[in-house]
Amino acid sequence: MKHLRFYLILLPALLILQPSGMGGDAPAAAGIKFPKKVNAIIQNKCYGCHSNEGQSDKVKAKLNWDLLPTMSASEQSEKLGHIMEVLEKGKMPPARFLEKEPGMKLTDAETAKLKKWAKKTAKKVSK
């Protein structure tokens, strides 16, 4: 609950303080949209580790779904490229994790849907 209160206070501050027309690479929060089916996959298979509530700082540093919409367009593009690469190589979820939780394995359809979303979204945020 503390975390939620913190973010509810932080969000308006970020919106007020974001650069406007000053050059630079302003946050592109509007560029990231999570369609229902994509969001369902993320929530069910990724979010437990790759979110503010995740246990590992190392894992969250690689990808934190909570922070993705607040990143600059170039950071978003980089993260989306990394997502596509990891999905292409079949690295997520990691084999060690799947030994304990085999039901968390991404299906081929889920992988394809996430890759398609990441590619399309990367193009949008790069414009």
Number of C-alpha atoms within 10 A of each C-alpha: 5 7 10 9 9 10 12 11 11 11 12 10 11 13 12 9 9 12 13 11 8 8 7 9 15 16 21 18 17 10 18 18 12 13 9 9 12 19 15 14 17 17 14 12 18 20 19 13 18 24 21 16 14 15 12 12 15 10 13 18 11 11 20 20 17 13 15 20 19 20 17 18 24 16 18 24 21 13 20 23 17 15 19 20 13 14 19 13 8 15 11 18 18 11 13 9 12 14 11 9 11 12 10 16 18 20 11 10 9 18 19 15 14 21 21 14 17 23 15 12 19 22 12 13 19 14 7
